[in-house]
């Protein structure tokens, strides 16, 4: 078991080994519950990531250099 100390502001640092194992990244939202005298943190389901939702939806994508040449003309 890993330990952490509660600061004067009520903050706790989650040990890196646990952050890595649970894929906790900056911005991850956690929900807290007290269950049978234990503090339990659960990753909140805050919906889908709008960027990930559209990743890969464009078919027939053009390479950036081709697009620039198409819109601006050949490089001189």
VENLINQUI-V490391 format. One record per backbone hydrogen bond with DSSP energy under -1.0 kcal/mol. NH is the residue of the N-H (numbers start at 1). CO is the residue of the C=O. Records with the same first field share a line. If there is no record, write none. Layout:
NH->CO / CO
//
This chain:
7->11
10->7
19->15
20->16
21->17
22->18
24->19
28->25
31->42
33->40
35->38
38->35
40->33
42->31
44->29
46->44
53->49
57->54
67->63
68->64
69->65
70->66
71->67
72->68
73->69
//
